[in-house]
């Protein structure tokens, strides 16, 4: 399937709207916002 539709997929997925280069979404389960902020502060300079 990829080979048959490769130009479309390349344009759609990497060419402009589907992926953003600097955006990430993840989940942290039941961890509090404070815990996440502390983790980020501790690991920023690693």
C-alpha positions in Angstrom: 0.0 0.0 0.0 2.8 2.5 0.9 4.5 2.2 -2.5 1.2 2.8 -4.3 0.3 5.9 -2.4 3.7 7.1 -1.2 3.6 10.6 -2.7 0.2 11.3 -0.9 1.4 9.9 2.4 4.7 11.8 2.3 2.9 15.1 1.5 0.2 14.5 4.1 2.3 13.1 6.9 5.5 15.0 6.5 4.7 17.8 4.1 2.7 20.3 6.1 -0.1 19.6 8.5 -0.1 16.3 10.3 3.2 16.4 12.2 4.5 19.4 14.0 8.3 19.5 14.5 8.2 20.9 18.1 5.1 19.5 19.7 4.8 16.6 22.0 1.8 15.2 23.8 2.1 12.6 26.5 0.3 11.3 29.6 1.5 11.0 33.2 -1.3 8.9 34.6 -2.2 9.9 38.2 0.9 12.0 38.8 0.2 15.5 40.2 1.1 18.7 38.3 3.5 19.6 41.2 5.3 16.3 40.7 5.7 16.8 37.0 6.9 20.4 37.5 9.5 19.2 40.1 10.7 16.5 37.7 11.1 19.0 34.8 13.0 21.5 37.0 15.3 18.7 38.2 16.0 17.3 34.7 16.2 20.6 32.7 20.0 20.8 32.9 20.8 17.1 32.6 
